[in-house]
Structure formats: C-alpha cells, structure tokens
C-alpha cells in the first residue's frame, strides 16, 4: 500500500527548473532512499511535501489525503515529520528540552489534551533510542554536528510521525556513528515508521533502504532496489562514481 504519492510535481525558481514533473510513491512501512547530486531537487521536494513550498503543478497525497493548501503544521498533525539539511535547533536549550518541546506542542494539538502525557519521560525514552541519554542536560550549542542531528531526529520522533523525511541525517557522523544510525533507521521501520531518506553516503543508502529513487535535474532517472540501482549503468556513471 502507498503512504506517500508524488504525482507530476513541478517547481521553478525564476527561469530555473528545480522539479520537472516528478512522480514516485513510498509504501507503508518502507525505507526509501532519494539520491542525486547537489541541485537535483531533493530538498525542494521535501519542502513541497511538508508544505513549505507550493508546486507550480502536481499533487502530493499522504495516506489517501491530498495535501493541497494544507499548511505545514496541519501536515505534521497528520503524521509528517522531517529533519533539515541545515540544522534547526534551539541552541540555548538542552538536548532534553529540544526534544521535549515537540511533545508539548504535539499534546496541544491533540483532542486528548485533557489527558496530557508525561513528555519529559517520553523525551528521555526517545533520547535513549537515538543514543543521547547521557547528553540530556547538555546545551545543544555545544554538541558536534553528528550528535546535533540526532537531537533533531529525536524531536521529529516526538511528534509520533507516520512518515519521517530525513535530509542528510548522517552528515557529520563518523563511520561508527553512521553504522549505528543505520541500525536505528531499520528499527524505526520495524516499529512502523515509514522513512524517506535523502543522503549522500551511498554505503548507508544501499545498506538500509528497501527502494532507492534517483533524481537527475528534477526528474526521476531511476527507481528500484539497491541492487538494481547499483547495476544501473547511468546511475553508476552519474552518482556512484563509475566510469562511463
């Protein structure tokens, strides 16, 4: 079954085309990768899906609902969450406070608001999940980039997403951290979260994703399993460094 359907989405900035009639689906309970060089349109697509950018044409359907005209906060309420290529954290707050605030906002959305959850305890559980329990009381501004990205992931998880959009979440991580992060992604999928991953670390993408979509100048140039993508001559030449 399809959770996210992107159909004929086009975006232009002035005379430049960012997305040129892009279409693809993401299935429930899958981990899908979205790869391509800088400028291929990956972050632009995320901005369209999340409601930060209106497309020139096309549609985005999430869990059977057309998201046209829905603002970002309503999409989050429906179960969309994302992280950003450029970190968006509260630098003067602690790790725990950064994660907890998302739960507090989520509770204010909920029809169950009369029965508020213990967001502090939930946030500590999330920090254990993303490997930051020992850093709960550390100010975020003092963290290295790799750990700061894990804070942003934890904050996204506090919204209880159905679909998690991750924009280069392994940037700033060393090899060991990336390996642990890959296992975490698979655990999240096993727990029922669908993930769409934008990432330049091809070893991570190919080791954890069920499906990989390849963008080239705003269009879909290839789509398939990691094994199929790694055998595609055009993908090997353009994105994975093989000789033409």
N, CA and C of each residue as an Amber inpcrd file, in Angstrom:
protein
   732
   0.8320000  -1.2010000   0.0000000   0.0000000   0.0000000   0.0000000
   0.8690000   1.2550000   0.0000000   0.3660000   2.3080000  -0.6200000
   1.1060000   3.5560000  -0.7500000   0.7580000   4.5110000   0.3860000
   1.7870000   5.0530000   1.0350000   1.5840000   6.0660000   2.0660000
   1.7330000   7.4690000   1.4800000   2.7640000   7.6690000   0.6550000
   3.0140000   8.9720000   0.0360000   3.0470000   8.8080000  -1.4750000
   2.2870000   9.6460000  -2.1670000   2.2770000   9.6360000  -3.6230000
   2.5810000  11.0420000  -4.1340000   3.6710000  11.1640000  -4.8570000
   4.0590000  12.4180000  -5.5010000   3.7510000  12.2750000  -6.9790000
   2.9070000  13.1480000  -7.5210000   2.4340000  12.9890000  -8.8980000
   2.6460000  14.2690000  -9.7030000   3.5350000  14.1950000 -10.6970000
   3.7640000  15.2680000 -11.6680000   4.0630000  16.6060000 -10.9960000
   4.8940000  16.5860000  -9.9730000   5.2200000  17.8110000  -9.2410000
   6.3020000  18.5930000  -9.9860000   5.9960000  19.8540000 -10.2450000
   6.9310000  20.7440000 -10.9240000   7.1250000  22.0070000 -10.1010000
   8.3870000  22.4560000 -10.0330000   8.7310000  23.6850000  -9.3250000
   9.7770000  24.4300000 -10.1410000   9.5600000  25.7180000 -10.3420000
  10.5530000  26.5560000 -10.9970000  10.8580000  27.7600000 -10.1120000
  12.1040000  28.1890000 -10.1610000  12.5410000  29.3910000  -9.4690000
  13.0580000  30.3540000 -10.5320000  12.2630000  31.3670000 -10.8440000
  12.6390000  32.2360000 -11.9370000  12.6470000  31.4430000 -13.2320000
  13.7840000  31.4280000 -13.9080000  13.8890000  30.6420000 -15.1300000
  14.4960000  29.2760000 -14.9370000  14.7570000  28.8930000 -13.6860000
  15.4120000  27.6170000 -13.4030000  14.3950000  26.5780000 -12.9550000
  14.5290000  25.3700000 -13.4880000  13.6460000  24.2670000 -13.1240000
  14.2610000  23.4560000 -12.0000000  13.5580000  23.3510000 -10.8730000
  14.0280000  22.5580000  -9.7390000  13.4370000  21.1520000  -9.7740000
  12.1430000  21.0520000 -10.0820000  11.4730000  19.7690000 -10.2510000
  10.6710000  19.8340000 -11.5470000  10.7910000  18.7820000 -12.3570000
  10.1910000  18.8080000 -13.6920000   9.2440000  17.6270000 -13.8710000
   8.0860000  17.7170000 -13.2290000   7.0980000  16.6530000 -13.3780000
   7.4910000  15.3700000 -12.6700000   7.9320000  15.4990000 -11.4290000
   8.4150000  14.3530000 -10.6570000   7.2570000  13.5320000 -10.1130000
   7.3550000  12.1960000 -10.2630000   6.3340000  11.2760000  -9.7450000
   7.0060000  10.0480000  -9.1550000   6.6080000   9.6630000  -7.9510000
   7.0010000   8.3840000  -7.3640000   6.1700000   8.1580000  -6.1050000
   6.1770000   6.9090000  -5.6250000   5.4120000   6.5300000  -4.4420000
   6.3420000   5.9890000  -3.3620000   5.8920000   6.1090000  -2.1270000
   6.5730000   5.4950000  -0.9810000   5.5530000   4.6220000  -0.2720000
   5.8670000   3.3520000  -0.1040000   4.9330000   2.4140000   0.5030000
   4.9430000   2.4590000   2.0130000   3.8140000   2.0820000   2.6180000
   3.7310000   1.9600000   4.0640000   4.8480000   1.0450000   4.5860000
   5.4660000   1.4580000   5.6810000   6.4250000   0.5980000   6.3600000
   7.6880000   0.3300000   5.5880000   8.0670000   1.2380000   4.6890000
   9.2780000   1.0460000   3.9030000  10.3200000   2.0930000   4.2710000
  11.5560000   1.8310000   3.8540000  12.6370000   2.7900000   3.9970000
  13.1260000   3.0880000   2.5870000  12.7700000   4.2500000   2.0790000
  13.0850000   4.6390000   0.7090000  14.1960000   5.6660000   0.6980000
  15.1450000   5.5030000  -0.2040000  16.2230000   6.4670000  -0.3650000
  15.9620000   7.3830000  -1.5400000  16.4080000   8.6120000  -1.4300000
  16.2950000   9.5980000  -2.5060000  17.6860000  10.1840000  -2.7070000
  18.3140000   9.8540000  -3.8490000  19.6920000  10.2680000  -4.0750000
  19.7950000  11.0960000  -5.3480000  20.9370000  11.7410000  -5.5060000
  21.2060000  12.5880000  -6.6490000  22.1860000  13.6610000  -6.2490000
  22.8210000  14.3100000  -7.2190000  23.8220000  15.3320000  -6.9000000
  23.1860000  16.5770000  -6.3170000  24.0200000  17.4550000  -5.7910000
  23.5230000  18.7480000  -5.3260000  22.8040000  19.4540000  -6.4680000
  21.6290000  20.0210000  -6.1650000  20.8480000  20.6990000  -7.1930000
  19.8830000  19.8070000  -7.9360000  19.8070000  18.5220000  -7.5430000
  18.9040000  17.6060000  -8.2350000  17.4450000  17.8270000  -7.8780000
  17.1780000  18.4970000  -6.7500000  15.8050000  18.7970000  -6.3540000
  15.3220000  18.0650000  -5.1230000  16.2080000  17.4150000  -4.3950000
  15.8100000  16.5820000  -3.2690000  15.1940000  17.4160000  -2.1360000
  15.9000000  18.4550000  -1.7030000  15.3710000  19.2880000  -0.6240000
  14.1510000  20.0680000  -1.0860000  14.1340000  20.4780000  -2.3510000
  12.9480000  21.1420000  -2.8970000  11.7340000  20.2380000  -2.7700000
  11.9110000  18.9630000  -3.0910000  10.8110000  18.0110000  -2.9520000
  10.3420000  17.9300000  -1.5060000  11.2660000  17.8320000  -0.5590000
  10.8900000  17.7900000   0.8530000  10.0750000  19.0250000   1.2290000
  10.4910000  20.1850000   0.7350000   9.7680000  21.4180000   1.0550000
   8.3570000  21.4080000   0.4820000   8.1790000  20.8030000  -0.6800000
   6.8410000  20.6690000  -1.2570000   5.9900000  19.7180000  -0.4150000
   6.5480000  18.5770000  -0.0570000   5.7960000  17.5760000   0.7080000
   5.3790000  18.1440000   2.0650000   6.2660000  18.9160000   2.6890000
   5.9870000  19.4500000   4.0280000   5.1620000  20.7320000   4.0080000
   4.9240000  21.3000000   2.8410000   4.1010000  22.4930000   2.7530000
   4.8480000  23.7970000   2.8730000   6.1750000  23.7540000   2.8410000
   6.9550000  24.9840000   2.8990000   7.0550000  25.6550000   1.5360000
   6.7100000  24.9170000   0.4840000   6.8210000  25.4210000  -0.8760000
   5.6520000  24.8820000  -1.6880000   4.9560000  25.7690000  -2.3890000
   3.8360000  25.3490000  -3.2360000   4.3600000  25.0020000  -4.6290000
   3.9960000  23.8450000  -5.1630000   4.4550000  23.4860000  -6.5110000
   3.7210000  24.2860000  -7.5780000   4.3390000  24.4080000  -8.7370000
   3.6770000  25.0460000  -9.8780000   2.5470000  24.1660000 -10.4110000
   2.7460000  22.8640000 -10.3090000   1.6900000  21.9240000 -10.6840000
   1.9690000  20.6000000  -9.9710000   1.0040000  19.6950000 -10.0730000
   1.1620000  18.3810000  -9.4760000   0.5030000  18.2690000  -8.1170000
   0.5490000  17.0740000  -7.5470000  -0.1200000  16.8180000  -6.2750000
   0.7450000  15.9550000  -5.3680000   0.4920000  16.1130000  -4.0740000
   1.0970000  15.2640000  -3.0500000  -0.0420000  14.6790000  -2.2320000
  -0.1330000  13.3610000  -2.2110000  -1.1820000  12.6630000  -1.4660000
  -0.5140000  11.8630000  -0.3610000  -0.9760000  12.0690000   0.8760000
  -0.4170000  11.3910000   2.0430000  -1.5120000  10.6080000   2.7410000
  -1.3190000   9.3060000   2.8290000  -2.2810000   8.4250000   3.4840000
  -3.6850000   8.6360000   2.9250000  -3.7740000   8.7850000   1.6070000
  -5.0500000   8.9220000   0.9230000  -5.6130000  10.3330000   0.8990000
  -4.8950000  11.3090000   1.4620000  -5.4030000  12.6850000   1.5420000
  -4.5420000  13.6170000   0.7110000  -5.1740000  14.3710000  -0.1800000
  -4.4700000  15.3820000  -0.9630000  -4.0810000  16.5350000  -0.0420000
  -2.7870000  16.8570000  -0.0300000  -2.2850000  17.8710000   0.8950000
  -2.3640000  19.2890000   0.3450000  -2.9540000  19.4550000  -0.8150000
  -3.0400000  20.7740000  -1.4350000  -3.6520000  21.7850000  -0.4650000
  -2.9690000  22.9020000  -0.3070000  -3.3860000  24.0350000   0.5250000
  -3.2520000  23.7990000   2.0290000  -2.8580000  22.6060000   2.4620000
  -2.6690000  22.4060000   3.9020000  -1.3480000  23.0330000   4.3470000
  -1.3440000  23.8460000   5.4090000  -0.1030000  24.4480000   5.8900000
   0.7810000  23.4030000   6.5750000   2.0420000  23.7330000   6.7920000
   2.9770000  22.7590000   7.3740000   2.5140000  22.1510000   8.6920000
   1.9560000  22.9690000   9.6040000   1.5890000  22.4160000  10.9120000
   0.4520000  21.4030000  10.7970000  -0.4520000  21.5730000   9.8410000
  -1.5290000  20.6000000   9.6450000  -0.9680000  19.3010000   9.0790000
   0.0240000  19.3880000   8.2430000   0.6470000  18.1740000   7.7000000
   1.3670000  17.4070000   8.8060000   1.9830000  18.1520000   9.7150000
   2.6220000  17.4940000  10.8550000   1.5880000  16.7980000  11.7250000
   0.4560000  17.4260000  11.9260000  -0.6140000  16.8070000  12.7050000
  -1.1060000  15.5130000  12.0610000  -1.0490000  15.4410000  10.7360000
  -1.4840000  14.2350000  10.0210000  -0.4590000  13.1090000  10.0950000
   0.7790000  13.4340000  10.5100000   1.7860000  12.3870000  10.6610000
   3.0340000  12.5460000   9.8220000   3.2830000  13.7500000   9.3130000
   4.5180000  14.0460000   8.5900000   5.5100000  14.7230000   9.5310000
   6.7610000  14.2850000   9.4940000   7.8100000  14.9610000  10.2550000
   9.0810000  14.9460000   9.4250000   9.9410000  15.9270000   9.6780000
  11.1790000  15.9940000   8.8920000  12.3310000  16.5430000   9.7180000
  13.5320000  16.2810000   9.2330000  14.7270000  16.9730000   9.6930000
  15.2460000  17.8050000   8.5240000  16.1980000  18.6940000   8.8170000
  16.6520000  19.6520000   7.8250000  18.1300000  19.4790000   7.5230000
  18.4820000  19.7960000   6.2730000  19.8830000  19.7790000   5.8730000
  20.6840000  20.7800000   6.6930000  20.1250000  21.9670000   6.8790000
  20.7040000  22.9490000   7.7830000  20.0010000  22.8000000   9.1360000
  20.7790000  22.4980000  10.1630000  20.2010000  22.1840000  11.4660000
  19.2840000  23.2940000  11.9660000  18.1250000  22.8840000  12.4780000
  17.1410000  23.8180000  13.0210000  16.8530000  23.4200000  14.4720000
  17.7250000  23.8600000  15.3740000  17.6000000  23.5120000  16.7850000
  17.6210000  24.7750000  17.6440000  17.1670000  24.6320000  18.8970000
  17.2220000  25.7210000  19.8640000  18.5590000  25.6250000  20.5920000
  19.5300000  26.4050000  20.1330000  20.8960000  26.2510000  20.6150000
  21.0810000  26.5200000  22.0910000  20.2560000  27.3850000  22.6880000
  20.4230000  27.7300000  24.0990000  19.7110000  26.7590000  25.0370000
  18.9340000  25.8100000  24.4670000  18.2400000  24.8170000  25.2770000
  19.0650000  23.5340000  25.3620000  18.7540000  22.7220000  26.3550000
  19.4390000  21.4440000  26.4880000  18.9090000  20.4500000  25.4560000
  19.6090000  19.3370000  25.3490000  19.1740000  18.2510000  24.4650000
  17.7660000  17.8050000  24.8410000  17.5350000  17.5680000  26.1400000
  16.2230000  17.1200000  26.5970000  15.1490000  18.1560000  26.2850000
  15.4400000  19.4210000  26.5300000  14.4500000  20.4650000  26.2910000
  14.1010000  20.5780000  24.8140000  15.0920000  20.4190000  23.9330000
  14.8330000  20.4660000  22.4950000  13.8730000  19.3760000  22.0620000
  14.0240000  18.1930000  22.6340000  13.1600000  17.0700000  22.2680000
  11.7930000  17.2000000  22.9380000  11.7870000  17.5790000  24.1980000
  10.5390000  17.6840000  24.9590000   9.5780000  18.6950000  24.3540000
  10.0970000  19.8050000  23.8190000   9.2210000  20.8550000  23.3120000
   8.3230000  20.3400000  22.1840000   8.8240000  19.4000000  21.4060000
   7.9930000  18.8390000  20.3380000   6.8230000  18.0560000  20.9090000
   7.0480000  17.3420000  22.0060000   5.9610000  16.6220000  22.6510000
   4.9440000  17.5530000  23.2730000   5.4110000  18.6590000  23.8330000
   4.4900000  19.6360000  24.4210000   3.5870000  20.2380000  23.3480000
   4.1720000  20.5670000  22.2070000   3.3740000  21.1190000  21.1040000
   2.4080000  20.0700000  20.5780000   2.8680000  18.8480000  20.4480000
   2.0080000  17.7560000  19.9770000   0.8010000  17.5770000  20.8870000
   1.0130000  17.6480000  22.1830000  -0.0960000  17.4830000  23.1280000
  -1.1250000  18.5980000  22.9890000  -0.6770000  19.7860000  22.6580000
  -1.6210000  20.8910000  22.4910000  -2.4860000  20.7060000  21.2400000
  -1.9640000  19.9430000  20.2580000  -2.7670000  19.6560000  19.0570000
  -3.8450000  18.6220000  19.3460000  -3.5580000  17.7240000  20.2830000
  -4.3420000  16.5000000  20.4140000  -5.7130000  16.7420000  21.0210000
  -6.6810000  15.9760000  20.5270000  -8.0090000  16.0160000  21.1410000
  -7.9810000  15.4280000  22.5380000  -6.8870000  14.7480000  22.8910000
  -6.7290000  14.1750000  24.2270000  -6.0800000  15.1860000  25.1860000
  -6.1280000  16.4540000  24.8440000  -5.3810000  17.4600000  25.5960000
  -5.7280000  17.4840000  27.0880000  -6.9080000  17.0020000  27.4390000
  -7.2780000  16.9600000  28.8560000  -6.4570000  15.9090000  29.6100000
  -5.8330000  15.0050000  28.8590000  -5.0110000  13.9570000  29.4660000
  -3.5930000  14.0800000  28.9160000  -2.8920000  15.1080000  29.3610000
  -1.5530000  15.3670000  28.8610000  -0.6080000  14.2170000  29.2120000
   0.2880000  13.9070000  28.2790000   1.2660000  12.8600000  28.5240000
   2.4530000  13.4220000  29.3090000   3.2510000  12.5370000  29.8220000
   4.4700000  12.9220000  30.5250000   5.5630000  13.0980000  29.4780000
   5.6370000  14.2870000  28.8940000   6.5470000  14.4980000  27.7730000
   8.0120000  14.4300000  28.1940000   8.3160000  14.7550000  29.4480000
   9.7040000  14.6710000  29.9060000  10.1760000  13.2170000  29.9010000
   9.3400000  12.3130000  30.4290000   9.7040000  10.8900000  30.4320000
   9.7790000  10.3430000  29.0140000   8.8230000  10.7610000  28.1770000
   8.8370000  10.3080000  26.7920000  10.0800000  10.8080000  26.0710000
  10.4650000  12.0470000  26.3270000  11.6500000  12.6060000  25.6910000
  12.9000000  11.8440000  26.1160000  12.9740000  11.4610000  27.3810000
  14.1310000  10.6850000  27.8360000  14.1750000   9.3130000  27.1560000
  13.0190000   8.7180000  26.9360000  12.9680000   7.4470000  26.2190000
  13.4620000   7.6210000  24.7820000  13.0380000   8.7020000  24.1430000
  13.4840000   8.9720000  22.7710000  14.9890000   9.1940000  22.7320000
  15.5270000   9.8900000  23.7260000  16.9720000  10.1140000  23.7640000
  17.7300000   8.8020000  23.9260000  17.1810000   7.8770000  24.6780000
  17.7970000   6.5480000  24.7600000  17.7840000   5.8760000  23.3940000
  16.6800000   6.0150000  22.6820000  16.5450000   5.3990000  21.3690000
  17.5880000   5.9320000  20.3920000  17.8210000   7.2460000  20.4060000
  18.7610000   7.8370000  19.4440000  20.1810000   7.9220000  19.9950000
  20.4110000   7.3570000  21.1850000  21.7630000   7.2650000  21.7240000
  22.2800000   8.5050000  22.4160000  21.3790000   9.3450000  22.9300000
  21.8020000  10.5930000  23.5580000  21.3560000  10.7200000  25.0170000
  21.0230000   9.6220000  25.6510000  20.5310000   9.6900000  27.0320000
  21.5340000  10.3660000  27.9610000  22.8120000  10.1010000  27.7440000
  23.8380000  10.6790000  28.6110000  24.0420000  12.1710000  28.3710000
  23.4810000  12.6870000  27.2750000  23.6750000  14.0890000  26.9130000
  22.4360000  14.9290000  27.2130000  21.4840000  14.3910000  27.9570000
  20.1850000  15.0400000  28.1400000  20.2990000  16.4750000  28.6440000
  21.2150000  16.7370000  29.5460000  21.3010000  18.0530000  30.1770000
  22.3770000  18.9510000  29.5690000  22.9100000  18.5370000  28.4380000
  23.9410000  19.3230000  27.7450000  23.2750000  20.3400000  26.8270000
  23.7850000  21.5430000  26.7960000  23.2530000  22.5550000  25.8870000
  23.5610000  22.1640000  24.4410000  22.5680000  22.2540000  23.5900000
  22.6990000  21.7770000  22.2170000  23.8180000  22.4880000  21.4580000
  24.0430000  23.7640000  21.7330000  25.0580000  24.5190000  21.0080000
  26.4630000  23.9630000  21.1840000  26.6620000  23.1290000  22.2100000
  27.9960000  22.5780000  22.4680000  28.2120000  21.2180000  21.8070000
  27.1950000  20.6870000  21.1490000  27.2920000  19.3600000  20.5490000
  27.9710000  19.4020000  19.1920000  28.7180000  18.3340000  18.8460000
  29.2040000  18.2050000  17.4710000  28.0320000  17.9570000  16.5220000
  28.2620000  18.1790000  15.2350000  27.1830000  18.1240000  14.2580000
  26.4610000  16.7860000  14.2500000  27.1980000  15.6860000  14.3150000
  26.5660000  14.3710000  14.2540000  25.5640000  14.1570000  15.3650000
  25.9160000  14.5520000  16.5890000  25.0000000  14.4150000  17.7120000
  23.8450000  15.3960000  17.6120000  24.1080000  16.6030000  17.1130000
  23.0350000  17.5810000  16.9530000  21.9790000  17.0710000  15.9740000
  22.4070000  16.3460000  14.9570000  21.4410000  15.7800000  14.0160000
  20.5780000  14.7050000  14.6920000  21.1550000  13.9930000  15.6330000
  20.3730000  13.0040000  16.3740000  19.3440000  13.6790000  17.2700000
  19.6680000  14.8770000  17.7890000  18.6870000  15.6470000  18.5580000
  17.5080000  16.0080000  17.6620000  17.8110000  16.4550000  16.4520000
  16.7390000  16.8320000  15.5360000  15.8740000  15.6310000  15.1800000
  16.4970000  14.4740000  15.0100000  15.7300000  13.2510000  14.7630000
  14.8300000  12.9410000  15.9520000  15.3730000  13.0500000  17.1650000
  14.5620000  12.7910000  18.3600000  13.3770000  13.7180000  18.4520000
  13.5840000  14.9760000  18.1350000  12.4870000  15.9390000  18.1620000
  11.4060000  15.5600000  17.1540000  11.8100000  15.1200000  15.9630000
  10.8360000  14.6840000  14.9620000  10.0560000  13.4730000  15.4490000
  10.7220000  12.5550000  16.1120000  10.0480000  11.3460000  16.6050000
   9.0150000  11.6660000  17.6780000   9.2030000  12.7530000  18.4080000
   8.2530000  13.1240000  19.4520000   6.8930000  13.5240000  18.8940000
   6.7960000  13.7850000  17.6000000   5.5020000  14.1220000  17.0030000
   4.7130000  12.8790000  16.6160000   5.2770000  11.6840000  16.8450000
   4.6480000  10.4120000  16.5040000   4.3390000  10.3210000  15.0030000
   5.3700000  10.4510000  14.1650000   5.1300000  10.5010000  12.7190000
   4.7850000   9.1450000  12.1190000   3.9600000   9.1880000  11.0720000
   3.8050000   8.0300000  10.1890000   4.9200000   8.0030000   9.1530000
   5.2730000   9.2060000   8.6630000   6.3110000   9.3400000   7.6390000
   7.3710000  10.3100000   8.1340000   8.6210000   9.8580000   8.1040000
   9.7460000  10.6460000   8.5610000  10.6200000  10.9840000   7.3600000
  10.7660000  12.2770000   7.0770000  11.6030000  12.7580000   5.9790000
  12.9330000  13.2120000   6.5620000  14.0120000  12.5630000   6.1720000
  15.3270000  12.8480000   6.7420000  16.2310000  13.4220000   5.6630000
  16.7080000  14.6520000   5.8720000  17.5230000  15.3450000   4.8810000
  18.9850000  15.3400000   5.3260000  19.7590000  14.4220000   4.7710000
  21.1830000  14.2430000   5.0680000  21.4440000  14.0730000   6.5700000
  20.7730000  13.1340000   7.2010000  20.9130000  12.9860000   8.6590000
  22.2520000  12.4250000   9.0990000  23.0120000  11.7870000   8.1970000
  24.2980000  11.2110000   8.5920000  25.4570000  12.1800000   8.3900000
  25.1740000  13.3740000   7.8930000  26.2300000  14.3700000   7.7020000
  26.8580000  14.7270000   9.0430000  28.1750000  14.6790000   9.1070000
  28.8720000  14.9840000  10.3490000  29.1240000  13.7750000  11.2240000
  28.6450000  12.6040000  10.8260000  28.8680000  11.3870000  11.6010000
  30.1090000  10.6610000  11.0990000  30.8270000  10.0170000  12.0130000
  31.9370000   9.1630000  11.5830000  31.3960000   7.7940000  11.2000000
  32.2610000   6.9010000  10.7380000  31.8080000   5.6080000  10.2270000
  31.0550000   4.8030000  11.2730000  31.5640000   4.8210000  12.5100000
  30.9000000   4.0700000  13.5660000  29.5250000   4.6230000  13.8850000
  29.4120000   5.9450000  13.9420000  28.1220000   6.5740000  14.2120000
  27.1300000   6.2880000  13.0860000  27.6240000   6.2850000  11.8470000
  26.7450000   6.0170000  10.7090000  26.2290000   4.5870000  10.7390000
  27.0670000   3.6570000  11.1330000  26.6300000   2.2610000  11.2360000
  25.5370000   2.1130000  12.2880000  25.7140000   2.7450000  13.4320000
  24.6990000   2.7070000  14.4900000  23.4180000   3.3800000  14.0080000
  23.5680000   4.4820000  13.2960000  22.4150000   5.2100000  12.7890000
  21.6260000   4.3590000  11.7950000  22.3190000   3.6110000  10.9530000
  21.6340000   2.7290000  10.0080000  20.7910000   1.6850000  10.7160000
  21.3140000   1.1360000  11.7880000  20.5380000   0.1530000  12.5600000
  19.3170000   0.8160000  13.1910000  19.4680000   2.0570000  13.6390000
  18.3370000   2.7850000  14.2110000  17.2430000   2.9980000  13.1730000
  17.6150000   3.3490000  11.9540000  16.6190000   3.5350000  10.9040000
  15.8250000   2.2590000  10.6630000  16.5150000   1.1380000  10.6080000
  15.8160000  -0.1260000  10.3910000  14.9060000  -0.4480000  11.5780000
  15.3160000  -0.1000000  12.7850000  14.4720000  -0.3320000  13.9590000
  13.2100000   0.5130000  13.8760000  13.3590000   1.7680000  13.4480000
  12.1910000   2.6440000  13.3290000  11.1940000   2.0710000  12.3240000
  11.6960000   1.5760000  11.2110000  10.8150000   0.9840000  10.2050000
  10.1460000  -0.2650000  10.7590000  10.9000000  -1.0780000  11.4660000
  10.3160000  -2.2710000  12.0810000   9.2200000  -1.9040000  13.0830000
   9.3410000  -0.7300000  13.6910000   8.3360000  -0.2660000  14.6540000
   7.1570000   0.4480000  13.9920000   7.1760000   0.5260000  12.6580000
   6.0140000   1.0560000  11.9420000   6.1500000   2.4350000  11.3430000
   7.3330000   3.0560000  11.4600000   7.5500000   4.3740000  10.8730000
   8.0650000   4.2100000   9.4400000   7.4620000   4.9020000   8.5090000
   7.9500000   4.9250000   7.1360000   8.9830000   6.0360000   7.0060000
  10.0710000   5.7780000   6.2830000  11.1730000   6.7320000   6.1910000
  11.4970000   7.0200000   4.7270000  11.6390000   8.3170000   4.4110000
  12.1850000   8.7490000   3.1290000  13.4860000   9.4670000   3.4380000
  14.5860000   8.9140000   2.9280000  15.9350000   9.3310000   3.3230000
  16.6580000  10.0010000   2.1650000  17.0310000  11.2660000   2.3370000
  17.9460000  11.9440000   1.4220000  19.3320000  11.8650000   2.0370000
  20.2780000  11.3090000   1.2930000  21.5940000  11.0880000   1.8880000
  22.6420000  10.9460000   0.7770000  23.8330000  11.5180000   1.0310000
  24.9480000  11.3860000   0.0930000  25.8580000  10.2180000   0.4380000
  25.7000000   9.6300000   1.6130000  26.5020000   8.4670000   1.9960000
  25.9010000   7.2330000   1.3170000  26.4840000   6.8590000   0.1790000
  25.9080000   5.7680000  -0.6120000  25.9870000   4.4270000   0.0920000
  27.0010000   4.2240000   0.9180000  27.0830000   2.9510000   1.6330000
  25.9230000   2.8120000   2.6060000  25.5330000   3.9080000   3.2540000
  24.3800000   3.8840000   4.1520000  23.1000000   3.6310000   3.3690000
  22.8920000   4.3810000   2.3010000  21.6740000   4.2340000   1.4970000
  21.5230000   2.8060000   1.0010000  22.5900000   2.2630000   0.4330000
  22.4990000   0.9470000  -0.1840000  22.3770000  -0.1770000   0.8420000
  22.8010000   0.0750000   2.0750000  22.7420000  -0.9810000   3.0880000
  21.4190000  -1.0140000   3.8460000  20.6900000   0.1220000   3.9070000
  19.4860000   0.1440000   4.7460000  18.1840000   0.3040000   3.9770000
  18.2320000   0.8190000   2.7480000  16.9880000   1.1530000   2.0460000
  16.3590000  -0.0580000   1.3590000  15.0370000  -0.0670000   1.3130000
  14.3000000  -1.0770000   0.5620000  14.2100000  -0.6960000  -0.9130000
  14.0410000   0.6030000  -1.1560000  13.9100000   1.1490000  -2.5060000
  14.7340000   2.4180000  -2.5930000  15.3070000   2.6680000  -3.7710000
  16.0840000   3.8870000  -3.9890000  15.5490000   4.5920000  -5.2330000
  15.2800000   5.8950000  -5.0930000  14.8500000   6.7360000  -6.2050000
  15.9920000   7.7020000  -6.5280000  16.2790000   7.8620000  -7.8040000
  17.4030000   8.6810000  -8.2420000  16.8850000   9.9090000  -8.9790000
  17.2440000  11.0900000  -8.4990000  16.8580000  12.3400000  -9.1460000
  17.9900000  12.8550000 -10.0220000  17.6170000  13.3890000 -11.1730000
  18.5670000  14.0000000 -12.0900000  17.9140000  15.2430000 -12.6760000
  18.3770000  16.4280000 -12.2650000  17.8410000  17.6950000 -12.7430000
  16.3230000  17.7800000 -12.5950000  15.8370000  17.3460000 -11.4370000
  14.4230000  17.4710000 -11.1300000  13.5260000  16.3960000 -11.6890000
  14.0910000  15.3850000 -12.3050000  13.3010000  14.2820000 -12.8340000
  13.7780000  12.9690000 -12.2250000  12.9310000  11.9680000 -12.2870000
  13.2900000  10.6500000 -11.7730000  14.0000000   9.8760000 -12.8770000
  15.2740000   9.5960000 -12.6770000  16.0520000   8.9040000 -13.7020000
  16.1070000   7.3960000 -13.4940000  15.8830000   6.9500000 -12.2600000
  15.8990000   5.5110000 -11.9870000  15.2080000   5.2600000 -10.6490000
  14.6590000   4.0620000 -10.5140000  13.9950000   3.6660000  -9.2780000
  14.0380000   2.1470000  -9.1820000  14.3570000   1.6430000  -7.9950000
  14.4010000   0.1970000  -7.8310000  15.0370000  -0.1740000  -6.5090000
  15.3300000  -1.4430000  -6.3560000  16.0090000  -1.9120000  -5.1530000
  17.4510000  -1.4150000  -5.1660000  18.1200000  -1.4070000  -4.0120000
  19.5320000  -1.0130000  -4.0120000  20.3650000  -1.8330000  -4.9870000
  20.0760000  -3.1240000  -5.0900000  20.8230000  -3.9700000  -6.0050000
  20.6110000  -3.5400000  -7.4550000  19.3780000  -3.2150000  -7.8120000
  19.0980000  -2.7510000  -9.1710000  19.7690000  -1.4110000  -9.4540000
  19.7170000  -0.5070000  -8.4990000  20.3200000   0.8070000  -8.6850000
  21.8290000   0.6870000  -8.8520000  22.4520000  -0.2010000  -8.0880000
  23.8970000  -0.3640000  -8.1780000  24.3380000  -0.9940000  -9.4950000
  23.3920000  -1.6250000 -10.2130000  23.7190000  -2.2150000 -11.5120000
  23.3240000  -1.3300000 -12.6880000  22.6300000  -0.2330000 -12.4090000
  22.1560000   0.6410000 -13.4880000  23.3280000   1.4520000 -14.0390000
  23.6600000   1.3000000 -15.3250000  24.8500000   1.9720000 -15.8790000
  24.8060000   3.4890000 -15.7560000  23.6380000   4.0870000 -15.9830000
  23.5630000   5.5420000 -15.9160000  23.7390000   6.0390000 -14.4850000
  23.2130000   5.2830000 -13.5270000  23.3700000   5.6660000 -12.1200000
  24.8190000   5.4880000 -11.6840000  25.4250000   4.4060000 -12.0990000
  26.8300000   4.1700000 -11.7530000  27.7080000   5.3010000 -12.2630000
  27.4280000   5.7580000 -13.4700000  28.2440000   6.8180000 -14.0530000
  27.9900000   8.1630000 -13.3880000  26.7290000   8.4730000 -13.1620000
  26.3750000   9.8280000 -12.7090000  26.5020000  10.0120000 -11.2010000
  26.1800000   8.9600000 -10.4160000  26.0350000   9.1710000  -8.9790000
  26.9470000   8.3160000  -8.1190000  27.3910000   7.1920000  -8.6300000
  28.1820000   6.2910000  -7.7900000  29.6390000   6.2480000  -8.1960000
  30.0340000   7.0980000  -9.1590000  31.4560000   7.2670000  -9.4420000
  32.0540000   6.3060000 -10.4220000  31.2560000   5.4960000 -11.1130000
  31.8040000   4.5600000 -12.0900000  32.1720000   5.2910000 -13.3660000
  33.0610000   4.6930000 -14.1460000  33.4550000   5.2790000 -15.4260000
  32.3390000   5.0930000 -16.4360000  32.2030000   6.0600000 -17.3280000
  31.2500000   5.9470000 -18.4080000  31.7910000   4.9890000 -19.4610000
